[in-house]
Amino acid sequence: MEPASTKVLRDEIADIDAQIIDLLATRMDITDELAKAKKASGQSAWDDDVEKRIVNRYNELCQEVNLTKEEADQIARLILSISKERQMRIYNE
């Protein structure tokens, strides 16, 4: 069997990228709602313990699909950084 062409592989990556962005946008919408709910109930904007649990969850999920701990940490930290910025913006409104 012949290997897939670079065009086919790039097209597959583009499709996956679109799905990733859609899922991230949904996650950020929920993050915004979470921030509003926390603000309304007087909770703090950010919880370091929750952040640690999220990073651990990413590590476990990435292990299941053969991504390294370093890759899992990078992914989690980037997503959490964006989430934190969005939540802080809502808290400061």
N, CA, C and O atoms as CSV, one atom per row, in Angstrom:
chain,resi,resn,atom,element,x,y,z
A,1,MET,N,N,0.836,-1.188,0.000
A,1,MET,CA,C,0.000,0.000,0.000
A,1,MET,C,C,0.876,1.245,0.000
A,1,MET,O,O,1.842,1.346,0.756
A,2,GLU,N,N,0.520,2.184,-0.859
A,2,GLU,CA,C,1.299,3.421,-0.976
A,2,GLU,C,C,0.987,4.372,0.169
A,2,GLU,O,O,-0.156,4.449,0.619
A,3,PRO,N,N,2.007,5.106,0.648
A,3,PRO,CA,C,1.727,6.100,1.693
A,3,PRO,C,C,0.850,7.214,1.141
A,3,PRO,O,O,0.860,7.508,-0.054
A,4,ALA,N,N,0.089,7.827,2.047
A,4,ALA,CA,C,-0.788,8.933,1.640
A,4,ALA,C,C,0.040,10.098,1.130
A,4,ALA,O,O,1.166,10.317,1.577
A,5,SER,N,N,-0.521,10.837,0.200
A,5,SER,CA,C,0.187,11.997,-0.333
A,5,SER,C,C,0.211,13.124,0.709
A,5,SER,O,O,-0.607,13.162,1.628
A,6,THR,N,N,1.157,14.022,0.539
A,6,THR,CA,C,1.243,15.141,1.486
A,6,THR,C,C,-0.017,16.002,1.420
A,6,THR,O,O,-0.432,16.554,2.439
A,7,LYS,N,N,-0.629,16.127,0.251
A,7,LYS,CA,C,-1.853,16.925,0.153
A,7,LYS,C,C,-2.971,16.295,0.964
A,7,LYS,O,O,-3.682,16.990,1.690
A,8,VAL,N,N,-3.132,14.990,0.847
A,8,VAL,CA,C,-4.181,14.293,1.602
A,8,VAL,C,C,-3.932,14.455,3.097
A,8,VAL,O,O,-4.857,14.743,3.857
A,9,LEU,N,N,-2.692,14.270,3.516
A,9,LEU,CA,C,-2.361,14.407,4.936
A,9,LEU,C,C,-2.585,15.830,5.426
A,9,LEU,O,O,-3.097,16.033,6.527
A,10,ARG,N,N,-2.208,16.814,4.620
A,10,ARG,CA,C,-2.422,18.218,5.012
A,10,ARG,C,C,-3.910,18.538,5.088
A,10,ARG,O,O,-4.338,19.290,5.964
A,11,ASP,N,N,-4.696,17.977,4.184
A,11,ASP,CA,C,-6.146,18.180,4.226
A,11,ASP,C,C,-6.743,17.569,5.492
A,11,ASP,O,O,-7.630,18.159,6.109
A,12,GLU,N,N,-6.261,16.394,5.876
A,12,GLU,CA,C,-6.726,15.770,7.111
A,12,GLU,C,C,-6.371,16.631,8.322
A,12,GLU,O,O,-7.187,16.799,9.228
A,13,ILE,N,N,-5.160,17.174,8.337
A,13,ILE,CA,C,-4.738,18.056,9.431
A,13,ILE,C,C,-5.612,19.296,9.486
A,13,ILE,O,O,-6.006,19.729,10.569
A,14,ALA,N,N,-5.919,19.875,8.328
A,14,ALA,CA,C,-6.773,21.066,8.284
A,14,ALA,C,C,-8.159,20.768,8.850
A,14,ALA,O,O,-8.726,21.588,9.572
A,15,ASP,N,N,-8.702,19.605,8.524
A,15,ASP,CA,C,-10.013,19.218,9.064
A,15,ASP,C,C,-9.957,19.065,10.583
A,15,ASP,O,O,-10.853,19.523,11.293
A,16,ILE,N,N,-8.915,18.428,11.068
A,16,ILE,CA,C,-8.754,18.249,12.514
A,16,ILE,C,C,-8.569,19.597,13.197
A,16,ILE,O,O,-9.138,19.833,14.263
A,17,ASP,N,N,-7.776,20.488,12.594
A,17,ASP,CA,C,-7.584,21.821,13.167
A,17,ASP,C,C,-8.911,22.557,13.322
A,17,ASP,O,O,-9.144,23.221,14.332
A,18,ALA,N,N,-9.776,22.439,12.325
A,18,ALA,CA,C,-11.091,23.089,12.403
A,18,ALA,C,C,-11.899,22.524,13.564
A,18,ALA,O,O,-12.575,23.270,14.273
A,19,GLN,N,N,-11.832,21.211,13.762
A,19,GLN,CA,C,-12.544,20.587,14.881
A,19,GLN,C,C,-11.974,21.050,16.218
A,19,GLN,O,O,-12.721,21.318,17.159
A,20,ILE,N,N,-10.648,21.140,16.297
A,20,ILE,CA,C,-9.998,21.598,17.532
A,20,ILE,C,C,-10.454,23.009,17.871
A,20,ILE,O,O,-10.800,23.289,19.018
A,21,ILE,N,N,-10.457,23.899,16.886
A,21,ILE,CA,C,-10.865,25.285,17.122
A,21,ILE,C,C,-12.321,25.350,17.564
A,21,ILE,O,O,-12.657,26.108,18.474
A,22,ASP,N,N,-13.187,24.564,16.932
A,22,ASP,CA,C,-14.596,24.532,17.342
A,22,ASP,C,C,-14.731,24.090,18.793
A,22,ASP,O,O,-15.495,24.681,19.556
A,23,LEU,N,N,-13.994,23.056,19.174
A,23,LEU,CA,C,-14.057,22.556,20.552
A,23,LEU,C,C,-13.467,23.562,21.535
A,23,LEU,O,O,-13.995,23.741,22.633
A,24,LEU,N,N,-12.385,24.213,21.150
A,24,LEU,CA,C,-11.794,25.231,22.031
A,24,LEU,C,C,-12.744,26.415,22.207
A,24,LEU,O,O,-12.867,26.958,23.304
A,25,ALA,N,N,-13.406,26.807,21.136
A,25,ALA,CA,C,-14.365,27.915,21.237
A,25,ALA,C,C,-15.503,27.538,22.191
A,25,ALA,O,O,-15.933,28.361,23.000
A,26,THR,N,N,-15.985,26.311,22.098
A,26,THR,CA,C,-17.027,25.843,23.010
A,26,THR,C,C,-16.514,25.842,24.444
A,26,THR,O,O,-17.219,26.261,25.362
A,27,ARG,N,N,-15.280,25.369,24.633
A,27,ARG,CA,C,-14.697,25.339,25.980
A,27,ARG,C,C,-14.586,26.757,26.540
A,27,ARG,O,O,-14.857,26.975,27.721
A,28,MET,N,N,-14.196,27.714,25.716
A,28,MET,CA,C,-14.048,29.089,26.186
A,28,MET,C,C,-15.402,29.712,26.505
A,28,MET,O,O,-15.515,30.495,27.448
A,29,ASP,N,N,-16.426,29.375,25.731
A,29,ASP,CA,C,-17.781,29.848,26.053
A,29,ASP,C,C,-18.198,29.351,27.436
A,29,ASP,O,O,-18.767,30.102,28.228
A,30,ILE,N,N,-17.909,28.081,27.718
A,30,ILE,CA,C,-18.247,27.514,29.029
A,30,ILE,C,C,-17.389,28.156,30.108
A,30,ILE,O,O,-17.870,28.408,31.212
A,31,THR,N,N,-16.136,28.421,29.806
A,31,THR,CA,C,-15.246,29.120,30.743
A,31,THR,C,C,-15.831,30.481,31.118
A,31,THR,O,O,-15.821,30.872,32.285
A,32,ASP,N,N,-16.337,31.193,30.117
A,32,ASP,CA,C,-16.951,32.507,30.375
A,32,ASP,C,C,-18.156,32.365,31.308
A,32,ASP,O,O,-18.316,33.144,32.248
A,33,GLU,N,N,-18.992,31.374,31.043
A,33,GLU,CA,C,-20.167,31.150,31.894
A,33,GLU,C,C,-19.749,30.769,33.310
A,33,GLU,O,O,-20.367,31.204,34.281
A,34,LEU,N,N,-18.707,29.960,33.427
A,34,LEU,CA,C,-18.188,29.580,34.737
A,34,LEU,C,C,-17.705,30.810,35.495
A,34,LEU,O,O,-17.976,30.959,36.686
A,35,ALA,N,N,-16.996,31.681,34.805
A,35,ALA,CA,C,-16.499,32.900,35.452
A,35,ALA,C,C,-17.650,33.766,35.942
A,35,ALA,O,O,-17.590,34.312,37.044
A,36,LYS,N,N,-18.696,33.897,35.134
A,36,LYS,CA,C,-19.861,34.691,35.536
A,36,LYS,C,C,-20.539,34.074,36.761
A,36,LYS,O,O,-20.952,34.785,37.678
A,37,ALA,N,N,-20.647,32.738,36.764
A,37,ALA,CA,C,-21.273,32.053,37.901
A,37,ALA,C,C,-20.427,32.205,39.157
A,37,ALA,O,O,-20.964,32.426,40.243
A,38,LYS,N,N,-19.116,32.088,39.022
A,38,LYS,CA,C,-18.232,32.245,40.182
A,38,LYS,C,C,-18.290,33.677,40.709
A,38,LYS,O,O,-18.333,33.899,41.920
A,39,LYS,N,N,-18.291,34.634,39.804
A,39,LYS,CA,C,-18.355,36.036,40.217
A,39,LYS,C,C,-19.665,36.313,40.953
A,39,LYS,O,O,-19.672,36.967,41.996
A,40,ALA,N,N,-20.771,35.811,40.402
A,40,ALA,CA,C,-22.089,36.034,41.011
A,40,ALA,C,C,-22.194,35.400,42.398
A,40,ALA,O,O,-22.904,35.912,43.263
A,41,SER,N,N,-21.492,34.293,42.608
A,41,SER,CA,C,-21.577,33.605,43.898
A,41,SER,C,C,-20.462,34.016,44.856
A,41,SER,O,O,-20.363,33.490,45.964
A,42,GLY,N,N,-19.622,34.963,44.423
A,42,GLY,CA,C,-18.572,35.464,45.300
A,42,GLY,C,C,-17.345,34.573,45.401
A,42,GLY,O,O,-16.498,34.780,46.270
A,43,GLN,N,N,-17.242,33.593,44.530
A,43,GLN,CA,C,-16.052,32.738,44.531
A,43,GLN,C,C,-14.875,33.479,43.911
A,43,GLN,O,O,-15.052,34.442,43.166
A,44,SER,N,N,-13.674,33.016,44.230
A,44,SER,CA,C,-12.491,33.635,43.633
A,44,SER,C,C,-12.417,33.287,42.149
A,44,SER,O,O,-12.982,32.292,41.695
A,45,ALA,N,N,-11.715,34.120,41.419
A,45,ALA,CA,C,-11.626,33.949,39.970
A,45,ALA,C,C,-10.870,32.690,39.587
A,45,ALA,O,O,-11.183,32.056,38.579
A,46,TRP,N,N,-9.875,32.324,40.389
A,46,TRP,CA,C,-9.031,31.199,39.995
A,46,TRP,C,C,-8.701,30.351,41.199
A,46,TRP,O,O,-8.478,30.869,42.293
A,47,ASP,N,N,-8.670,29.055,40.998
A,47,ASP,CA,C,-8.389,28.106,42.065
A,47,ASP,C,C,-7.195,27.247,41.640
A,47,ASP,O,O,-7.293,26.463,40.696
A,48,ASP,N,N,-6.081,27.400,42.337
A,48,ASP,CA,C,-4.867,26.663,41.978
A,48,ASP,C,C,-5.049,25.153,42.095
A,48,ASP,O,O,-4.470,24.399,41.312
A,49,ASP,N,N,-5.847,24.705,43.061
A,49,ASP,CA,C,-6.091,23.266,43.208
A,49,ASP,C,C,-6.846,22.705,42.002
A,49,ASP,O,O,-6.545,21.613,41.519
A,50,VAL,N,N,-7.818,23.460,41.529
A,50,VAL,CA,C,-8.557,23.034,40.338
A,50,VAL,C,C,-7.612,23.000,39.142
A,50,VAL,O,O,-7.665,22.077,38.330
A,51,GLU,N,N,-6.753,24.004,39.035
A,51,GLU,CA,C,-5.789,24.036,37.935
A,51,GLU,C,C,-4.899,22.787,37.959
A,51,GLU,O,O,-4.641,22.192,36.913
A,52,LYS,N,N,-4.437,22.397,39.129
A,52,LYS,CA,C,-3.609,21.192,39.245
A,52,LYS,C,C,-4.376,19.951,38.801
A,52,LYS,O,O,-3.826,19.080,38.127
A,53,ARG,N,N,-5.649,19.875,39.184
A,53,ARG,CA,C,-6.459,18.721,38.773
A,53,ARG,C,C,-6.645,18.692,37.251
A,53,ARG,O,O,-6.652,17.621,36.645
A,54,ILE,N,N,-6.795,19.855,36.645
A,54,ILE,CA,C,-6.953,19.919,35.191
A,54,ILE,C,C,-5.670,19.467,34.504
A,54,ILE,O,O,-5.718,18.701,33.540
A,55,VAL,N,N,-4.525,19.936,34.994
A,55,VAL,CA,C,-3.241,19.518,34.415
A,55,VAL,C,C,-3.075,18.008,34.556
A,55,VAL,O,O,-2.629,17.343,33.621
A,56,ASN,N,N,-3.428,17.471,35.707
A,56,ASN,CA,C,-3.356,16.018,35.901
A,56,ASN,C,C,-4.279,15.283,34.935
A,56,ASN,O,O,-3.915,14.244,34.384
A,57,ARG,N,N,-5.484,15.835,34.733
A,57,ARG,CA,C,-6.428,15.214,33.794
A,57,ARG,C,C,-5.837,15.191,32.389
A,57,ARG,O,O,-5.953,14.191,31.680
A,58,TYR,N,N,-5.203,16.295,31.985
A,58,TYR,CA,C,-4.577,16.334,30.663
A,58,TYR,C,C,-3.449,15.306,30.568
A,58,TYR,O,O,-3.284,14.652,29.538
A,59,ASN,N,N,-2.683,15.168,31.636
A,59,ASN,CA,C,-1.615,14.171,31.634
A,59,ASN,C,C,-2.179,12.772,31.445
A,59,ASN,O,O,-1.648,11.990,30.656
A,60,GLU,N,N,-3.246,12.450,32.157
A,60,GLU,CA,C,-3.859,11.129,32.033
A,60,GLU,C,C,-4.434,10.915,30.634
A,60,GLU,O,O,-4.240,9.857,30.035
A,61,LEU,N,N,-5.139,11.918,30.117
A,61,LEU,CA,C,-5.721,11.793,28.781
A,61,LEU,C,C,-4.643,11.637,27.713
A,61,LEU,O,O,-4.795,10.851,26.777
A,62,CYS,N,N,-3.562,12.385,27.857
A,62,CYS,CA,C,-2.496,12.314,26.865
A,62,CYS,C,C,-1.749,10.991,26.926
A,62,CYS,O,O,-1.289,10.494,25.898
A,63,GLN,N,N,-1.623,10.414,28.120
A,63,GLN,CA,C,-0.997,9.100,28.240
A,63,GLN,C,C,-1.768,8.056,27.450
A,63,GLN,O,O,-1.181,7.161,26.842
A,64,GLU,N,N,-3.091,8.179,27.463
A,64,GLU,CA,C,-3.946,7.216,26.774
A,64,GLU,C,C,-3.745,7.238,25.260
A,64,GLU,O,O,-4.036,6.255,24.580
A,65,VAL,N,N,-3.245,8.363,24.732
A,65,VAL,CA,C,-3.070,8.482,23.278
A,65,VAL,C,C,-1.604,8.672,22.896
A,65,VAL,O,O,-1.292,9.159,21.809
A,66,ASN,N,N,-0.722,8.288,23.792
A,66,ASN,CA,C,0.721,8.300,23.542
A,66,ASN,C,C,1.311,9.685,23.291
A,66,ASN,O,O,2.248,9.825,22.505
A,67,LEU,N,N,0.772,10.706,23.952
A,67,LEU,CA,C,1.425,12.006,23.976
A,67,LEU,C,C,2.246,12.065,25.262
A,67,LEU,O,O,1.863,11.473,26.271
A,68,THR,N,N,3.355,12.765,25.228
A,68,THR,CA,C,4.236,12.805,26.388
A,68,THR,C,C,3.684,13.713,27.479
A,68,THR,O,O,2.791,14.527,27.241
A,69,LYS,N,N,4.227,13.556,28.668
A,69,LYS,CA,C,3.861,14.420,29.794
A,69,LYS,C,C,4.178,15.870,29.453
A,69,LYS,O,O,3.404,16.769,29.783
A,70,GLU,N,N,5.303,16.102,28.800
A,70,GLU,CA,C,5.682,17.461,28.420
A,70,GLU,C,C,4.670,18.056,27.438
A,70,GLU,O,O,4.304,19.226,27.550
A,71,GLU,N,N,4.227,17.254,26.488
A,71,GLU,CA,C,3.220,17.730,25.538
A,71,GLU,C,C,1.893,18.001,26.253
A,71,GLU,O,O,1.224,18.997,25.978
A,72,ALA,N,N,1.529,17.119,27.156
A,72,ALA,CA,C,0.296,17.309,27.934
A,72,ALA,C,C,0.371,18.591,28.746
A,72,ALA,O,O,-0.592,19.357,28.793
A,73,ASP,N,N,1.516,18.829,29.389
A,73,ASP,CA,C,1.690,20.052,30.178
A,73,ASP,C,C,1.593,21.291,29.301
A,73,ASP,O,O,0.963,22.274,29.692
A,74,GLN,N,N,2.203,21.261,28.126
A,74,GLN,CA,C,2.146,22.405,27.217
A,74,GLN,C,C,0.709,22.703,26.798
A,74,GLN,O,O,0.271,23.853,26.810
A,75,ILE,N,N,-0.014,21.650,26.428
A,75,ILE,CA,C,-1.401,21.821,25.995
A,75,ILE,C,C,-2.242,22.385,27.142
A,75,ILE,O,O,-2.983,23.352,26.962
A,76,ALA,N,N,-2.122,21.778,28.308
A,76,ALA,CA,C,-2.912,22.220,29.457
A,76,ALA,C,C,-2.578,23.656,29.832
A,76,ALA,O,O,-3.483,24.461,30.053
A,77,ARG,N,N,-1.313,23.983,29.907
A,77,ARG,CA,C,-0.902,25.335,30.315
A,77,ARG,C,C,-1.395,26.387,29.334
A,77,ARG,O,O,-1.820,27.465,29.751
A,78,LEU,N,N,-1.348,26.096,28.045
A,78,LEU,CA,C,-1.819,27.060,27.047
A,78,LEU,C,C,-3.324,27.294,27.194
A,78,LEU,O,O,-3.784,28.435,27.225
A,79,ILE,N,N,-4.077,26.210,27.284
A,79,ILE,CA,C,-5.531,26.340,27.410
A,79,ILE,C,C,-5.895,27.035,28.723
A,79,ILE,O,O,-6.781,27.890,28.753
A,80,LEU,N,N,-5.217,26.669,29.795
A,80,LEU,CA,C,-5.499,27.303,31.089
A,80,LEU,C,C,-5.110,28.778,31.088
A,80,LEU,O,O,-5.791,29.594,31.709
A,81,SER,N,N,-4.045,29.124,30.413
A,81,SER,CA,C,-3.637,30.528,30.328
A,81,SER,C,C,-4.713,31.366,29.636
A,81,SER,O,O,-5.058,32.452,30.103
A,82,ILE,N,N,-5.234,30.862,28.533
A,82,ILE,CA,C,-6.302,31.572,27.821
A,82,ILE,C,C,-7.551,31.655,28.699
A,82,ILE,O,O,-8.189,32.705,28.783
A,83,SER,N,N,-7.893,30.546,29.348
A,83,SER,CA,C,-9.061,30.528,30.226
A,83,SER,C,C,-8.920,31.534,31.357
A,83,SER,O,O,-9.862,32.258,31.679
A,84,LYS,N,N,-7.743,31.572,31.951
A,84,LYS,CA,C,-7.505,32.486,33.072
A,84,LYS,C,C,-7.646,33.938,32.620
A,84,LYS,O,O,-8.261,34.745,33.318
A,85,GLU,N,N,-7.084,34.276,31.463
A,85,GLU,CA,C,-7.196,35.640,30.939
A,85,GLU,C,C,-8.663,36.015,30.731
A,85,GLU,O,O,-9.085,37.113,31.094
A,86,ARG,N,N,-9.431,35.108,30.150
A,86,ARG,CA,C,-10.846,35.383,29.896
A,86,ARG,C,C,-11.608,35.562,31.210
A,86,ARG,O,O,-12.419,36.479,31.341
A,87,GLN,N,N,-11.346,34.688,32.177
A,87,GLN,CA,C,-12.042,34.792,33.457
A,87,GLN,C,C,-11.671,36.087,34.172
A,87,GLN,O,O,-12.539,36.730,34.763
A,88,MET,N,N,-10.423,36.474,34.130
A,88,MET,CA,C,-10.009,37.720,34.788
A,88,MET,C,C,-10.676,38.926,34.120
A,88,MET,O,O,-11.043,39.885,34.799
A,89,ARG,N,N,-10.832,38.882,32.817
A,89,ARG,CA,C,-11.516,39.977,32.119
A,89,ARG,C,C,-12.948,40.098,32.611
A,89,ARG,O,O,-13.439,41.200,32.854
A,90,ILE,N,N,-13.612,38.964,32.757
A,90,ILE,CA,C,-15.005,38.975,33.239
A,90,ILE,C,C,-15.061,39.490,34.673
A,90,ILE,O,O,-15.964,40.251,35.020
A,91,TYR,N,N,-14.120,39.088,35.500
A,91,TYR,CA,C,-14.100,39.545,36.901
A,91,TYR,C,C,-13.848,41.040,37.002
A,91,TYR,O,O,-14.320,41.687,37.937
A,92,ASN,N,N,-13.115,41.589,36.057
A,92,ASN,CA,C,-12.773,43.009,36.106
A,92,ASN,C,C,-13.789,43.897,35.402
A,92,ASN,O,O,-13.616,45.116,35.367
A,93,GLU,N,N,-14.830,43.322,34.849
A,93,GLU,CA,C,-15.866,44.130,34.176
A,93,GLU,C,C,-16.711,44.861,35.190
A,93,GLU,O,O,-17.631,45.589,34.817
